[in-house]
């Protein structure tokens, strides 16, 4: 398939710039894969569509303030970086902008959000073929801890702030209420709609909520630039499937209960774990998952099938993105064009109905 097959027109006013006043105040578009029907609901009504014994799998990764600003020591030219992956203590892979003229040996000085000089400095160690850089940091005992003091929430470029910086609201709302483990540079956005009260409602109905971790990298949300979707290469991301979640999913699959992934990141953990060497031969009957930790480049697009997931909650995604491709595959597993055609029709209806798109936007439940 061609990447252009996943394009669509989105009026700019449909891109949500701020979250809903309440997390569960977003709208919810319900898709039934069996009947090919669509219902318009609110997120607060989600418990009505779940039943006792369902296993909801959430991604507990926490977004950290990974965007740092500063300047080049020699020229004074302004720069910003996005911390992507800690390779070893003080050595990080980063996205650096502007980075075209930066060479190994370049010294970087960082500033606080108020513009004063920070104790953190860095040196460019290497430039990678994909445009990323490796930086060695100096002046602090822990780079991640320093980021919480000096950094900004890494909002995507389609969310505009007058100052160009994230706000106090973003620190709270660009984060799920169940986030626990630092590591993501983009939010697992489907989970942003949940409140502690809604989670308790689900538990009271007998819904089991279990956690996985996938630290969302910059590449997950990057547009596909190859002409054919098969030629796109995913960036590697760290994930963990804990034993408690593996057991709950195994029991549900064996007993005919539904496994519903909250977000594409949870889908990718479950489907990656099912294909891991320790689980691959058990991905069919009798189904079994075991605790798994690793890195994944899984790329799910039509006509892919799914080994684990029966339902998915997700937001509305960017044109030509791997996330839109994953959702299209899930809408009609094993089919080449049917899922994409349906999802793009649904997106057009959502645009007509005034739904809000992307990270701070509304949600879709596919069952």
N, C-alpha and C positions, 0 to 999 in steps of 0.2 A: 504493500500500500504506500501511497505518497503522503508525505507530511502535509501537503496542501489539502488533503482530504479531511483534515481535522481543523480546518480554519473556520471561523465564523465572525460575523460583525457584532461588536458589542458597543453600544453607545457609551461614551465616557461617563455619563451620569449614572450608569448602572454599576460602576465600580465603587464599592463601599469604602469611604475614607475614614469612618469611625465605626466602632462596634455599636450594636443595638443598646438601648438604654439598660436593658436587662439581658444577661447572657442567654436565658431561655426565651427571650422575646423575639427571636428571629423567626422567620417563616420556615416551613418545612414542606418540601415537595416530595410526595410519596409515589414511588414507582413500583408497580407490580409486574414482575417479569413474566408471570404466567398468563395474565389477562391483557398485558400491554396497556394498562390503564394508569391514569395519573390523578392524584388527589392533592388539593392545596390545603395545607394545615399550618399550625404553628408548632414551634419546637416544644412548647410546654405540653403538647398533646402526644409526644413521643411514647410515653408509657402505654398508651392505648393500643399500640401496634406491636408491643412485645409481650411475651408470655412466660409463665413460670418455666424454668429450666433453660431458657435461652442463655447463652454465654456471650456477654459483651466483652470484647477485647480492646483495651485502651492503651495508648502509647504514653507512658509516664515521663518521657524525656522533657527536660526543662530548657527553654530558650534562655541563653545568657546574653548579656550586653556585649555582643561580639564586635560591634563597630567602634573603632578607635580613630581619632583624628589627630593629625600632627603636621609636621613639615620635614623636608629634607634638610639636614644640617648644613650642607655645603651651599645650596642655592636658596633655601628658604621657601621653596615651592611647596604649596599645600598638598597633603596627601590624606587619604583615608584607607583603612584596612578593615577587612572582615576576617576574624580568626576562624579558621575552618577545622583544623585537626592538630592536636598536640602529638608531635612525633616523638618527643622525649622532653624531659624537663627543660624549659626555656626555648625549645626549638619547635616552631609551629609552621604549618602550611597555611598561607593566607591568600586572600584576594586583595591585591593592592591597586588602587586607582589614584591618579593615573600611573600606570606601571610600564608603559612602553619604553621609556628612556632610563628606567631604573636599572642599575647594573649591580652585580655582586660587589660587596664592599660599601655600598651606599649606607650612610648612617641616617637613622630616622629619630626624630624627637617628638614625643607625644604631649598633648595638652589635655587639661581637664575640660569638662563640659562648659565651664565658665570662661575658658580660654587661657587660663594660667598654665605655667609650665608644670608638667607632671614629672615624677621621678622615673618614669618608664622610658627607656630608649631601646633601639633595636638596630641590628645590622642585617642587610640582605645577604644571605649565604648563597642562595642559588635561585635561578629562574627556571621554571619548568616549561615543558613544551605546550602545555594547555593554558599557559598564561598565568598560572599561580606562582607564588614566590615562597621560599623558605626563609623565615626570619629567626635570628637568635636574639632573645630579649635580655636586657640588663636592668638593674636598678630596683627590682622587686623580688620578694621571696617566692611569689606564686603569681603567674600570669593570669590565671582564671580569676583569682581573688581580686587582682588589680582591675580586671575588666568590670567587675561589679561596682567599683568605685569610679572608674574613668570612662566606661563605655556607654554606648547607646544600644537600645533594642534594635536588632537588625531588620527593620521594617522593609518590606519589598518596595521596589521603586515606583510601583503604581499607587502607593499610599503617600500622599503629599502632606508635608508639615511646613508651616510658614517659615520656621527657622531652619528647616532642613534636618531637624533633630527629633528624636522620639520624645514623647511626653510622659508625665507621670501616669496618665491614663493608659498609655501603651505598655508601661512596665507591668501594670496589673492585668490588662485585658488581652495582651498578646501573649497569653500564657494560660494553660488549662488549670483548673482548680486542683487537679490531681498530679500536677507536675512534680517530680521528685529528684531526677538525676540530670545535672547540667550536661549540655553537650550539643544542643540543637542551635542552628543559626537561622532557622525558620520554624514557625509554629506548626504543630500538627493540628491544622485549623478546624477540623470537624469536631474536635474536643472542646473548642472554645465556647460552645453553646451550653455546656453542662454546668449546673449549680450543685452545691452540696445537697440541697433539698430535693432536686430532681433525682440525683443518684440514690438518695434514701427511698424515694418513691419506687424506683426500680427494684431495689433490694426487697422492699416490702411486698412486691408482686412476685417474688421468687426468682428474679433475674439475677444471674451470677455475673459479677464484674471482676475480670481478671486483667492483669497488667503485662505488657511487654515493653521493651525499650528499643527505639530506633532513633539515633541521633541524626536529625534531619540536616542534610548538607545542602550547600548552595545548588548542586547539580540537580536535585530532585525537582526544583521549580524552574530550571533553565529551559528555554524553548529548544525544540529539536531543529537543528539547522541543516541536517542532511535531507536530500530530496526524497529518498526512500526511508521509511521509518526503521527498516531492518538494519540500516547502517549506523544508527545512533548508538553511542556508547554511554552507559550510565556511569556516574561517579560512584565510588565505593562508600558505603555507610556502615557504621557499627550497629549491631543489634544484639538483643538478648531475649530468649524465650525462657522464662523461669520454669522450674519444675512444677510449681502449683498450677500455672497456666497450661502447661503441656498436658497435665493430668486432666484438667477440667475440659479441655478441648477434645482429648481422646475419649473421655467418657461420653461427652455430648455426641460426637460423631457415631460412636458405637450404638448409642441409645436412640438415635434419630432426632436429637434435639438440635436446634439451630446454633450456629456459631456466627456471630455478627461482629464485623470489624468496625471499630470507630476510626475512620480515616483510612486513606490509602497507605499510610505508613504502617498501620497495624496489619493491613492486608499483606504488605510486602514482607513483614516479619513472619507471619504464619506460613505464607507460601514459600518463603526462603527456607524456613526451618523444615518444612515437609520435604524439601529437595536436598537437604543437607545429607552427607554420607551416612550419618548415624540414624537417619529417619527414612531415607529414600525408599528402601525396600518395604517399609511399613506404611507407605502413603496410600496404599490400596488395602482392601480387607485382608486380615483384621487390622483396621487403622490404629496407628500408635504414633504419638509424638513423645520425644524425650527432651529434657532441658538442652538448649542449644545456645551457644554464643559464637559470634563470628562477624564477618563482614560480608555484605551482599552488594551485588551489582544487578540484582534481578530486574528485568525489564519486561513488564507485562503489557502486551498489546494484542489486538485481534490478529489471529483467531485463537488466542490462548484459552486454555481451560483452567479450572481452579480445583485444587486438591482439598482445601480446608474450608473456605469461607462460603457461607450460605446467604449472608446479607451484609450490606455495607452502608454506613452513614458517611457522607462526604459533602464538601462544599462545591461550589461551581468554579470550574478551573479555567485557566488561560487557554486561548487558542494554541494549537500546535504543541501542546505540552504533553509530557509523558503521563501526567496525571489524567488528562482527558482521554488518552489512549487506554489507560488501565480501566477507567470507568466504562468506556465503550466496550472493552472486552468483557467486563463483568455483566453488562446489560444483556449480552447474548453470547455466553461462553461457547467456544468452538466454531463460531461463525465469523466470516471475514468482514462483512459490511453491515449486517443487520443491526448490531449493537451501536455502531457509530451513527447510522442513519437515525435510529430512534433517539439517541442521546442528543444529537444536534437538533432534532425536531423539538425535544423537550426543552432544550436551551432557548430556542426561539420563542416557545410559549412562555418560559420564565421571563424573558426580556419583555414580552408584551404585557405580562402580568405585574411588572415592576419589581421583580426579585432583585436583591442586591448580590453582586458577584465578588468572588475572590476571598481573600483571607478574613476580612471582617464582614463578609456577606452571609447569606442565608444558606440553608442546608438541604440536602437531598437524601432520602432513605430509599435504598433499592433492596427489595425483598423478592 
